Amino acid sequence: MGSVHSSYFLGNSRLTGGLLKIAALLEEGGVCGIPTDTVYALAASCKNPQAIEKIYNIKDRPAEKPICICISSVEQLVELPVFTSDSIMIRVPDHTVTCHLCDITGPLAITSANPSGEADTCLTFLSTGTITIVREGCVPAVKVRQIFDRLKSTMV
């Protein structure tokens, strides 16, 4: 991670532990699901072309279809690796968590988390009243359901 910005986050938020774990996974060549201002996205470090290829494999995305580069500020454009093509899509999301993550990791390759050709993954499904937990993660399923029920009740 080696970013000067990580000390900023550690000093100003008790909740950055998860963000630093995600940043470490990205630095190691992993692919992570992250929120953006519009949809949930799959992210990989721009420093690692093999990780970007993993996104294509996960989504079954056609190789000719480009992936967007997510940055927290225009200044991060200088950090883009040399393997970036001549024509790229750049996005500075209006989402604090995503921007903080880019501050820690540098530019990220991102694309919506849906399988290629299917609808984007966003929170609009809440109005349908159902939730399916495919795999329980670090947040217990019971807690996820409680949060879902609370969000659903505010939408009515």
VMD Tcl script that builds the backbone (N, CA, C; Angstrom):
set m [mol new atoms 468]
animate dup $m
set s [atomselect $m all]
$s set {name element resname resid chain x y z} {
  {N N MET 1 A 0.825 -1.181 0.000}
  {CA C MET 1 A 0.000 0.000 0.000}
  {C C MET 1 A 0.867 1.242 0.000}
  {N N GLY 2 A 1.840 1.376 0.784}
  {CA C GLY 2 A 2.842 2.401 0.716}
  {C C GLY 2 A 2.374 3.798 0.348}
  {N N SER 3 A 1.167 4.147 0.624}
  {CA C SER 3 A 0.667 5.461 0.247}
  {C C SER 3 A 0.767 6.413 1.429}
  {N N VAL 4 A 1.094 7.655 1.139}
  {CA C VAL 4 A 1.163 8.655 2.198}
  {C C VAL 4 A -0.220 8.947 2.753}
  {N N HIS 5 A -1.251 8.616 1.975}
  {CA C HIS 5 A -2.603 8.921 2.398}
  {C C HIS 5 A -3.114 7.973 3.475}
  {N N SER 6 A -2.554 6.763 3.598}
  {CA C SER 6 A -3.094 5.811 4.552}
  {C C SER 6 A -2.978 6.314 5.985}
  {N N SER 7 A -1.953 7.088 6.313}
  {CA C SER 7 A -1.854 7.628 7.668}
  {C C SER 7 A -2.952 8.653 7.926}
  {N N TYR 8 A -3.363 9.371 6.897}
  {CA C TYR 8 A -4.464 10.322 7.020}
  {C C TYR 8 A -5.730 9.611 7.453}
  {N N PHE 9 A -6.033 8.479 6.803}
  {CA C PHE 9 A -7.255 7.763 7.121}
  {C C PHE 9 A -7.182 7.114 8.492}
  {N N LEU 10 A -6.042 6.583 8.840}
  {CA C LEU 10 A -5.913 5.964 10.149}
  {C C LEU 10 A -6.121 6.986 11.250}
  {N N GLY 11 A -5.669 8.205 11.035}
  {CA C GLY 11 A -5.798 9.226 12.051}
  {C C GLY 11 A -7.191 9.800 12.157}
  {N N ASN 12 A -8.000 9.699 11.108}
  {CA C ASN 12 A -9.297 10.351 11.108}
  {C C ASN 12 A -10.500 9.430 11.145}
  {N N SER 13 A -10.316 8.126 11.150}
  {CA C SER 13 A -11.474 7.251 11.158}
  {C C SER 13 A -11.156 5.935 11.828}
  {N N ARG 14 A -12.041 5.544 12.726}
  {CA C ARG 14 A -11.861 4.251 13.376}
  {C C ARG 14 A -12.373 3.121 12.495}
  {N N LEU 15 A -13.009 3.460 11.388}
  {CA C LEU 15 A -13.637 2.463 10.527}
  {C C LEU 15 A -12.817 2.125 9.290}
  {N N THR 16 A -11.586 2.567 9.218}
  {CA C THR 16 A -10.801 2.345 8.001}
  {C C THR 16 A -10.143 0.979 7.952}
  {N N GLY 17 A -10.224 0.188 9.018}
  {CA C GLY 17 A -9.604 -1.142 9.000}
  {C C GLY 17 A -10.067 -1.972 7.830}
  {N N GLY 18 A -11.375 -1.958 7.551}
  {CA C GLY 18 A -11.917 -2.708 6.421}
  {C C GLY 18 A -11.400 -2.185 5.097}
  {N N LEU 19 A -11.300 -0.872 4.991}
  {CA C LEU 19 A -10.794 -0.254 3.773}
  {C C LEU 19 A -9.334 -0.636 3.532}
  {N N LEU 20 A -8.553 -0.672 4.598}
  {CA C LEU 20 A -7.148 -1.055 4.471}
  {C C LEU 20 A -7.005 -2.529 4.099}
  {N N LYS 21 A -7.919 -3.378 4.588}
  {CA C LYS 21 A -7.896 -4.795 4.201}
  {C C LYS 21 A -8.208 -4.951 2.721}
  {N N ILE 22 A -9.199 -4.208 2.248}
  {CA C ILE 22 A -9.536 -4.254 0.826}
  {C C ILE 22 A -8.353 -3.764 0.001}
  {N N ALA 23 A -7.732 -2.677 0.438}
  {CA C ALA 23 A -6.573 -2.137 -0.280}
  {C C ALA 23 A -5.449 -3.173 -0.341}
  {N N ALA 24 A -5.229 -3.892 0.756}
  {CA C ALA 24 A -4.181 -4.915 0.776}
  {C C ALA 24 A -4.505 -6.038 -0.203}
  {N N LEU 25 A -5.773 -6.456 -0.249}
  {CA C LEU 25 A -6.181 -7.504 -1.198}
  {C C LEU 25 A -5.969 -7.052 -2.641}
  {N N LEU 26 A -6.308 -5.798 -2.918}
  {CA C LEU 26 A -6.114 -5.260 -4.265}
  {C C LEU 26 A -4.632 -5.202 -4.614}
  {N N GLU 27 A -3.814 -4.786 -3.656}
  {CA C GLU 27 A -2.361 -4.698 -3.879}
  {C C GLU 27 A -1.758 -6.074 -4.170}
  {N N GLU 28 A -2.387 -7.129 -3.597}
  {CA C GLU 28 A -1.901 -8.500 -3.787}
  {C C GLU 28 A -2.432 -9.138 -5.072}
  {N N GLY 29 A -3.187 -8.374 -5.858}
  {CA C GLY 29 A -3.699 -8.903 -7.111}
  {C C GLY 29 A -5.110 -9.452 -7.028}
  {N N GLY 30 A -5.793 -9.170 -5.926}
  {CA C GLY 30 A -7.162 -9.640 -5.775}
  {C C GLY 30 A -8.163 -8.751 -6.481}
  {N N VAL 31 A -9.385 -9.250 -6.574}
  {CA C VAL 31 A -10.518 -8.509 -7.101}
  {C C VAL 31 A -11.516 -8.378 -5.960}
  {N N CYS 32 A -12.031 -7.176 -5.754}
  {CA C CYS 32 A -12.957 -6.928 -4.650}
  {C C CYS 32 A -14.220 -6.242 -5.149}
  {N N GLY 33 A -15.324 -6.514 -4.484}
  {CA C GLY 33 A -16.556 -5.785 -4.726}
  {C C GLY 33 A -16.550 -4.517 -3.898}
  {N N ILE 34 A -16.868 -3.388 -4.521}
  {CA C ILE 34 A -16.873 -2.112 -3.809}
  {C C ILE 34 A -18.122 -1.316 -4.193}
  {N N PRO 35 A -18.561 -0.412 -3.316}
  {CA C PRO 35 A -19.673 0.462 -3.691}
  {C C PRO 35 A -19.152 1.637 -4.504}
  {N N THR 36 A -19.991 2.156 -5.387}
  {CA C THR 36 A -19.692 3.422 -6.056}
  {C C THR 36 A -20.923 4.299 -5.873}
  {N N ASP 37 A -20.928 5.452 -6.467}
  {CA C ASP 37 A -22.069 6.347 -6.332}
  {C C ASP 37 A -23.281 5.879 -7.128}
  {N N THR 38 A -23.106 4.933 -8.034}
  {CA C THR 38 A -24.238 4.481 -8.848}
  {C C THR 38 A -24.543 2.988 -8.716}
  {N N VAL 39 A -23.530 2.142 -8.712}
  {CA C VAL 39 A -23.727 0.690 -8.654}
  {C C VAL 39 A -22.637 0.061 -7.794}
  {N N TYR 40 A -22.788 -1.231 -7.522}
  {CA C TYR 40 A -21.693 -1.980 -6.927}
  {C C TYR 40 A -20.764 -2.374 -8.065}
  {N N ALA 41 A -19.477 -2.403 -7.777}
  {CA C ALA 41 A -18.504 -2.657 -8.829}
  {C C ALA 41 A -17.485 -3.697 -8.410}
  {N N LEU 42 A -16.874 -4.331 -9.389}
  {CA C LEU 42 A -15.703 -5.161 -9.164}
  {C C LEU 42 A -14.502 -4.268 -9.425}
  {N N ALA 43 A -13.510 -4.368 -8.558}
  {CA C ALA 43 A -12.331 -3.510 -8.676}
  {C C ALA 43 A -11.053 -4.334 -8.636}
  {N N ALA 44 A -10.061 -3.867 -9.376}
  {CA C ALA 44 A -8.727 -4.456 -9.378}
  {C C ALA 44 A -7.728 -3.308 -9.497}
  {N N SER 45 A -6.551 -3.520 -8.973}
  {CA C SER 45 A -5.513 -2.498 -9.056}
  {C C SER 45 A -5.043 -2.335 -10.497}
  {N N CYS 46 A -4.908 -1.089 -10.924}
  {CA C CYS 46 A -4.376 -0.810 -12.264}
  {C C CYS 46 A -2.907 -1.200 -12.369}
  {N N LYS 47 A -2.278 -1.440 -11.242}
  {CA C LYS 47 A -0.870 -1.836 -11.242}
  {C C LYS 47 A -0.699 -3.309 -11.605}
  {N N ASN 48 A -1.819 -4.045 -11.686}
  {CA C ASN 48 A -1.733 -5.480 -11.857}
  {C C ASN 48 A -2.612 -5.960 -13.019}
  {N N PRO 49 A -2.038 -6.128 -14.215}
  {CA C PRO 49 A -2.845 -6.559 -15.369}
  {C C PRO 49 A -3.494 -7.933 -15.179}
  {N N GLN 50 A -2.866 -8.824 -14.389}
  {CA C GLN 50 A -3.468 -10.138 -14.144}
  {C C GLN 50 A -4.751 -9.999 -13.325}
  {N N ALA 51 A -4.790 -9.052 -12.401}
  {CA C ALA 51 A -5.998 -8.826 -11.608}
  {C C ALA 51 A -7.118 -8.275 -12.489}
  {N N ILE 52 A -6.764 -7.406 -13.415}
  {CA C ILE 52 A -7.764 -6.860 -14.340}
  {C C ILE 52 A -8.321 -7.986 -15.213}
  {N N GLU 53 A -7.459 -8.904 -15.617}
  {CA C GLU 53 A -7.922 -10.055 -16.398}
  {C C GLU 53 A -8.884 -10.911 -15.584}
  {N N LYS 54 A -8.662 -10.986 -14.269}
  {CA C LYS 54 A -9.581 -11.740 -13.406}
  {C C LYS 54 A -10.991 -11.156 -13.486}
  {N N ILE 55 A -11.091 -9.835 -13.533}
  {CA C ILE 55 A -12.414 -9.205 -13.645}
  {C C ILE 55 A -13.101 -9.682 -14.923}
  {N N TYR 56 A -12.374 -9.696 -16.028}
  {CA C TYR 56 A -12.950 -10.156 -17.296}
  {C C TYR 56 A -13.447 -11.602 -17.173}
  {N N ASN 57 A -12.672 -12.429 -16.495}
  {CA C ASN 57 A -13.059 -13.832 -16.335}
  {C C ASN 57 A -14.266 -13.978 -15.416}
  {N N ILE 58 A -14.287 -13.252 -14.319}
  {CA C ILE 58 A -15.396 -13.322 -13.364}
  {C C ILE 58 A -16.702 -12.926 -14.040}
  {N N LYS 59 A -16.656 -11.858 -14.803}
  {CA C LYS 59 A -17.867 -11.334 -15.444}
  {C C LYS 59 A -18.192 -11.992 -16.777}
  {N N ASP 60 A -17.270 -12.791 -17.294}
  {CA C ASP 60 A -17.407 -13.335 -18.640}
  {C C ASP 60 A -17.562 -12.171 -19.624}
  {N N ARG 61 A -16.714 -11.170 -19.431}
  {CA C ARG 61 A -16.762 -9.933 -20.218}
  {C C ARG 61 A -15.930 -10.086 -21.486}
  {N N PRO 62 A -16.470 -9.669 -22.620}
  {CA C PRO 62 A -15.687 -9.742 -23.860}
  {C C PRO 62 A -14.392 -8.925 -23.750}
  {N N ALA 63 A -13.311 -9.479 -24.254}
  {CA C ALA 63 A -12.000 -8.835 -24.144}
  {C C ALA 63 A -11.954 -7.465 -24.809}
  {N N GLU 64 A -12.763 -7.264 -25.850}
  {CA C GLU 64 A -12.741 -5.984 -26.553}
  {C C GLU 64 A -13.523 -4.888 -25.826}
  {N N LYS 65 A -14.240 -5.256 -24.774}
  {CA C LYS 65 A -15.034 -4.273 -24.032}
  {C C LYS 65 A -14.164 -3.677 -22.923}
  {N N PRO 66 A -13.884 -2.366 -22.976}
  {CA C PRO 66 A -12.958 -1.764 -22.000}
  {C C PRO 66 A -13.549 -1.667 -20.597}
  {N N ILE 67 A -12.659 -1.520 -19.641}
  {CA C ILE 67 A -13.036 -1.315 -18.246}
  {C C ILE 67 A -12.651 0.113 -17.872}
  {N N CYS 68 A -13.474 0.729 -17.072}
  {CA C CYS 68 A -13.272 2.104 -16.628}
  {C C CYS 68 A -12.153 2.189 -15.586}
  {N N ILE 69 A -11.455 3.298 -15.565}
  {CA C ILE 69 A -10.437 3.566 -14.556}
  {C C ILE 69 A -11.029 4.527 -13.526}
  {N N CYS 70 A -11.003 4.115 -12.283}
  {CA C CYS 70 A -11.558 4.913 -11.189}
  {C C CYS 70 A -10.403 5.607 -10.459}
  {N N ILE 71 A -10.519 6.910 -10.302}
  {CA C ILE 71 A -9.513 7.699 -9.596}
  {C C ILE 71 A -10.220 8.612 -8.596}
  {N N SER 72 A -9.488 9.075 -7.608}
  {CA C SER 72 A -10.084 9.980 -6.621}
  {C C SER 72 A -9.892 11.439 -7.002}
  {N N SER 73 A -8.927 11.698 -7.882}
  {CA C SER 73 A -8.661 13.071 -8.327}
  {C C SER 73 A -7.913 13.022 -9.659}
  {N N VAL 74 A -7.961 14.105 -10.380}
  {CA C VAL 74 A -7.283 14.186 -11.673}
  {C C VAL 74 A -5.782 13.950 -11.515}
  {N N GLU 75 A -5.224 14.317 -10.388}
  {CA C GLU 75 A -3.788 14.127 -10.151}
  {C C GLU 75 A -3.383 12.657 -10.247}
  {N N GLN 76 A -4.300 11.750 -9.994}
  {CA C GLN 76 A -3.966 10.323 -10.052}
  {C C GLN 76 A -3.746 9.822 -11.486}
  {N N LEU 77 A -4.082 10.622 -12.468}
  {CA C LEU 77 A -3.858 10.198 -13.851}
  {C C LEU 77 A -2.389 9.895 -14.111}
  {N N VAL 78 A -1.492 10.588 -13.443}
  {CA C VAL 78 A -0.059 10.347 -13.652}
  {C C VAL 78 A 0.368 8.985 -13.118}
  {N N GLU 79 A -0.460 8.365 -12.261}
  {CA C GLU 79 A -0.130 7.060 -11.690}
  {C C GLU 79 A -0.528 5.898 -12.596}
  {N N LEU 80 A -1.247 6.184 -13.689}
  {CA C LEU 80 A -1.697 5.094 -14.553}
  {C C LEU 80 A -0.505 4.396 -15.179}
  {N N PRO 81 A -0.513 3.073 -15.168}
  {CA C PRO 81 A 0.618 2.311 -15.732}
  {C C PRO 81 A 0.709 2.441 -17.247}
  {N N VAL 82 A 1.849 2.112 -17.758}
  {CA C VAL 82 A 2.111 2.262 -19.187}
  {C C VAL 82 A 1.284 1.316 -20.051}
  {N N PHE 83 A 0.754 0.206 -19.492}
  {CA C PHE 83 A -0.019 -0.718 -20.310}
  {C C PHE 83 A -1.432 -0.224 -20.582}
  {N N THR 84 A -1.834 0.922 -20.015}
  {CA C THR 84 A -3.151 1.487 -20.305}
  {C C THR 84 A -3.209 1.878 -21.774}
  {N N SER 85 A -4.328 1.560 -22.411}
  {CA C SER 85 A -4.463 1.810 -23.856}
  {C C SER 85 A -4.542 3.305 -24.159}
  {N N ASP 86 A -4.532 3.617 -25.456}
  {CA C ASP 86 A -4.575 5.013 -25.901}
  {C C ASP 86 A -5.892 5.694 -25.545}
  {N N SER 87 A -6.955 4.945 -25.495}
  {CA C SER 87 A -8.279 5.491 -25.210}
  {C C SER 87 A -8.818 4.836 -23.937}
  {N N ILE 88 A -9.042 5.635 -22.915}
  {CA C ILE 88 A -9.520 5.080 -21.647}
  {C C ILE 88 A -10.714 5.871 -21.131}
  {N N MET 89 A -11.514 5.207 -20.309}
  {CA C MET 89 A -12.635 5.867 -19.628}
  {C C MET 89 A -12.185 6.147 -18.203}
  {N N ILE 90 A -12.337 7.385 -17.787}
  {CA C ILE 90 A -11.934 7.792 -16.446}
  {C C ILE 90 A -13.176 8.169 -15.650}
  {N N ARG 91 A -13.199 7.758 -14.398}
  {CA C ARG 91 A -14.329 8.089 -13.543}
  {C C ARG 91 A -13.822 8.546 -12.183}
  {N N VAL 92 A -14.336 9.687 -11.721}
  {CA C VAL 92 A -14.091 10.152 -10.350}
  {C C VAL 92 A -15.443 10.064 -9.659}
  {N N PRO 93 A -15.671 8.989 -8.905}
  {CA C PRO 93 A -16.998 8.786 -8.326}
  {C C PRO 93 A -17.309 9.777 -7.213}
  {N N ASP 94 A -18.569 10.075 -7.089}
  {CA C ASP 94 A -19.046 10.930 -6.008}
  {C C ASP 94 A -19.411 10.041 -4.828}
  {N N HIS 95 A -18.421 9.297 -4.327}
  {CA C HIS 95 A -18.632 8.350 -3.238}
  {C C HIS 95 A -17.391 8.356 -2.358}
  {N N THR 96 A -17.554 8.767 -1.132}
  {CA C THR 96 A -16.420 8.952 -0.228}
  {C C THR 96 A -15.593 7.688 -0.062}
  {N N VAL 97 A -16.237 6.548 0.170}
  {CA C VAL 97 A -15.500 5.310 0.412}
  {C C VAL 97 A -14.662 4.938 -0.811}
  {N N THR 98 A -15.253 5.012 -1.984}
  {CA C THR 98 A -14.527 4.667 -3.202}
  {C C THR 98 A -13.342 5.601 -3.421}
  {N N CYS 99 A -13.548 6.877 -3.197}
  {CA C CYS 99 A -12.445 7.842 -3.355}
  {C C CYS 99 A -11.344 7.605 -2.324}
  {N N HIS 100 A -11.723 7.303 -1.083}
  {CA C HIS 100 A -10.711 6.999 -0.069}
  {C C HIS 100 A -9.909 5.763 -0.466}
  {N N LEU 101 A -10.594 4.760 -0.991}
  {CA C LEU 101 A -9.891 3.551 -1.421}
  {C C LEU 101 A -8.890 3.875 -2.530}
  {N N CYS 102 A -9.290 4.694 -3.488}
  {CA C CYS 102 A -8.365 5.101 -4.564}
  {C C CYS 102 A -7.206 5.932 -4.017}
  {N N ASP 103 A -7.454 6.712 -2.983}
  {CA C ASP 103 A -6.364 7.462 -2.355}
  {C C ASP 103 A -5.307 6.505 -1.793}
  {N N ILE 104 A -5.759 5.386 -1.253}
  {CA C ILE 104 A -4.840 4.410 -0.660}
  {C C ILE 104 A -4.135 3.588 -1.737}
  {N N THR 105 A -4.896 3.115 -2.723}
  {CA C THR 105 A -4.360 2.150 -3.690}
  {C C THR 105 A -3.806 2.767 -4.968}
  {N N GLY 106 A -4.272 3.948 -5.294}
  {CA C GLY 106 A -4.010 4.490 -6.623}
  {C C GLY 106 A -5.155 4.101 -7.525}
  {N N PRO 107 A -5.059 4.372 -8.821}
  {CA C PRO 107 A -6.157 4.095 -9.750}
  {C C PRO 107 A -6.595 2.630 -9.723}
  {N N LEU 108 A -7.916 2.450 -9.866}
  {CA C LEU 108 A -8.500 1.114 -9.890}
  {C C LEU 108 A -9.229 0.893 -11.206}
  {N N ALA 109 A -9.145 -0.317 -11.710}
  {CA C ALA 109 A -9.970 -0.722 -12.848}
  {C C ALA 109 A -11.286 -1.202 -12.257}
  {N N ILE 110 A -12.400 -0.615 -12.703}
  {CA C ILE 110 A -13.695 -1.016 -12.143}
  {C C ILE 110 A -14.716 -1.259 -13.257}
  {N N THR 111 A -15.660 -2.105 -12.939}
  {CA C THR 111 A -16.805 -2.352 -13.803}
  {C C THR 111 A -17.942 -2.834 -12.919}
  {N N SER 112 A -19.160 -2.631 -13.357}
  {CA C SER 112 A -20.289 -3.040 -12.537}
  {C C SER 112 A -20.180 -4.524 -12.190}
  {N N ALA 113 A -20.693 -4.882 -11.023}
  {CA C ALA 113 A -20.515 -6.238 -10.502}
  {C C ALA 113 A -21.453 -7.266 -11.132}
  {N N ASN 114 A -22.346 -6.827 -11.980}
  {CA C ASN 114 A -23.253 -7.773 -12.629}
  {C C ASN 114 A -22.529 -8.599 -13.686}
  {N N PRO 115 A -23.044 -9.813 -13.962}
  {CA C PRO 115 A -22.465 -10.559 -15.084}
  {C C PRO 115 A -22.658 -9.763 -16.377}
  {N N SER 116 A -21.748 -9.899 -17.311}
  {CA C SER 116 A -21.803 -9.148 -18.563}
  {C C SER 116 A -23.149 -9.345 -19.248}
  {N N GLY 117 A -23.778 -8.220 -19.610}
  {CA C GLY 117 A -25.051 -8.260 -20.306}
  {C C GLY 117 A -26.273 -8.262 -19.400}
  {N N GLU 118 A -26.091 -8.421 -18.087}
  {CA C GLU 118 A -27.229 -8.412 -17.163}
  {C C GLU 118 A -27.350 -7.058 -16.498}
  {N N ALA 119 A -28.474 -6.837 -15.797}
  {CA C ALA 119 A -28.734 -5.556 -15.142}
  {C C ALA 119 A -27.683 -5.260 -14.080}
  {N N ASP 120 A -27.398 -3.964 -13.905}
  {CA C ASP 120 A -26.443 -3.530 -12.887}
  {C C ASP 120 A -26.928 -3.908 -11.497}
  {N N THR 121 A -25.966 -4.094 -10.589}
  {CA C THR 121 A -26.285 -4.421 -9.209}
  {C C THR 121 A -26.397 -3.140 -8.412}
  {N N CYS 122 A -27.611 -2.770 -8.096}
  {CA C CYS 122 A -27.840 -1.581 -7.294}
  {C C CYS 122 A -28.884 -1.916 -6.234}
  {N N LEU 123 A -29.291 -0.939 -5.452}
  {CA C LEU 123 A -30.203 -1.206 -4.343}
  {C C LEU 123 A -31.672 -1.139 -4.718}
  {N N THR 124 A -32.000 -1.033 -5.970}
  {CA C THR 124 A -33.409 -0.915 -6.335}
  {C C THR 124 A -34.197 -2.180 -6.023}
  {N N PHE 125 A -33.535 -3.305 -5.850}
  {CA C PHE 125 A -34.232 -4.546 -5.540}
  {C C PHE 125 A -34.890 -4.508 -4.165}
  {N N LEU 126 A -34.532 -3.578 -3.318}
  {CA C LEU 126 A -35.100 -3.520 -1.981}
  {C C LEU 126 A -36.612 -3.411 -1.997}
  {N N SER 127 A -37.146 -2.740 -2.987}
  {CA C SER 127 A -38.588 -2.555 -3.040}
  {C C SER 127 A -39.333 -3.855 -3.308}
  {N N THR 128 A -38.639 -4.888 -3.817}
  {CA C THR 128 A -39.314 -6.152 -4.087}
  {C C THR 128 A -39.601 -6.930 -2.815}
  {N N GLY 129 A -38.904 -6.606 -1.745}
  {CA C GLY 129 A -39.180 -7.250 -0.466}
  {C C GLY 129 A -38.487 -8.571 -0.234}
  {N N THR 130 A -37.546 -8.947 -1.089}
  {CA C THR 130 A -36.848 -10.213 -0.879}
  {C C THR 130 A -35.345 -9.985 -0.905}
  {N N ILE 131 A -34.654 -10.841 -0.199}
  {CA C ILE 131 A -33.195 -10.815 -0.216}
  {C C ILE 131 A -32.714 -12.261 -0.153}
  {N N THR 132 A -31.703 -12.549 -0.919}
  {CA C THR 132 A -31.102 -13.875 -0.900}
  {C C THR 132 A -29.627 -13.710 -0.568}
  {N N ILE 133 A -29.182 -14.400 0.439}
  {CA C ILE 133 A -27.766 -14.364 0.813}
  {C C ILE 133 A -27.128 -15.601 0.206}
  {N N VAL 134 A -26.272 -15.376 -0.768}
  {CA C VAL 134 A -25.634 -16.470 -1.479}
  {C C VAL 134 A -24.529 -17.079 -0.631}
  {N N ARG 135 A -23.739 -16.217 0.009}
  {CA C ARG 135 A -22.648 -16.689 0.855}
  {C C ARG 135 A -22.473 -15.705 1.990}
  {N N GLU 136 A -22.469 -16.197 3.215}
  {CA C GLU 136 A -22.300 -15.325 4.373}
  {C C GLU 136 A -20.847 -14.894 4.481}
  {N N GLY 137 A -20.656 -13.605 4.668}
  {CA C GLY 137 A -19.313 -13.057 4.801}
  {C C GLY 137 A -19.025 -12.696 6.240}
  {N N CYS 138 A -18.222 -11.657 6.431}
  {CA C CYS 138 A -17.827 -11.261 7.780}
  {C C CYS 138 A -18.990 -10.646 8.565}
  {N N VAL 139 A -20.003 -10.149 7.861}
  {CA C VAL 139 A -21.201 -9.636 8.534}
  {C C VAL 139 A -22.199 -10.789 8.590}
  {N N PRO 140 A -22.638 -11.177 9.804}
  {CA C PRO 140 A -23.569 -12.306 9.922}
  {C C PRO 140 A -24.852 -12.069 9.120}
  {N N ALA 141 A -25.397 -13.154 8.572}
  {CA C ALA 141 A -26.613 -13.072 7.762}
  {C C ALA 141 A -27.749 -12.415 8.532}
  {N N VAL 142 A -27.837 -12.699 9.808}
  {CA C VAL 142 A -28.893 -12.103 10.653}
  {C C VAL 142 A -28.783 -10.582 10.647}
  {N N LYS 143 A -27.582 -10.070 10.737}
  {CA C LYS 143 A -27.358 -8.623 10.731}
  {C C LYS 143 A -27.728 -8.026 9.371}
  {N N VAL 144 A -27.354 -8.709 8.297}
  {CA C VAL 144 A -27.682 -8.236 6.955}
  {C C VAL 144 A -29.202 -8.155 6.804}
  {N N ARG 145 A -29.902 -9.181 7.272}
  {CA C ARG 145 A -31.370 -9.184 7.179}
  {C C ARG 145 A -31.982 -8.052 8.001}
  {N N GLN 146 A -31.415 -7.782 9.189}
  {CA C GLN 146 A -31.912 -6.677 10.016}
  {C C GLN 146 A -31.758 -5.343 9.290}
  {N N ILE 147 A -30.598 -5.136 8.697}
  {CA C ILE 147 A -30.351 -3.894 7.956}
  {C C ILE 147 A -31.299 -3.794 6.770}
  {N N PHE 148 A -31.460 -4.902 6.045}
  {CA C PHE 148 A -32.367 -4.940 4.902}
  {C C PHE 148 A -33.787 -4.574 5.341}
  {N N ASP 149 A -34.260 -5.193 6.425}
  {CA C ASP 149 A -35.616 -4.903 6.905}
  {C C ASP 149 A -35.774 -3.441 7.298}
  {N N ARG 150 A -34.748 -2.883 7.913}
  {CA C ARG 150 A -34.801 -1.463 8.298}
  {C C ARG 150 A -34.843 -0.567 7.060}
  {N N LEU 151 A -34.013 -0.866 6.065}
  {CA C LEU 151 A -34.022 -0.079 4.820}
  {C C LEU 151 A -35.348 -0.214 4.091}
  {N N LYS 152 A -35.853 -1.427 4.055}
  {CA C LYS 152 A -37.122 -1.672 3.365}
  {C C LYS 152 A -38.249 -0.889 4.021}
  {N N SER 153 A -38.252 -0.812 5.353}
  {CA C SER 153 A -39.324 -0.102 6.055}
  {C C SER 153 A -39.266 1.411 5.794}
  {N N THR 154 A -38.076 1.932 5.502}
  {CA C THR 154 A -37.970 3.367 5.213}
  {C C THR 154 A -38.399 3.694 3.786}
  {N N MET 155 A -38.473 2.665 2.925}
  {CA C MET 155 A -38.852 2.881 1.525}
  {C C MET 155 A -40.361 2.866 1.328}
  {N N VAL 156 A -41.086 2.406 2.321}
  {CA C VAL 156 A -42.540 2.278 2.176}
  {C C VAL 156 A -43.233 3.600 2.389}
}
mol reanalyze $m
mol bondsrecalc $m
mol representation Tube
mol addrep $m
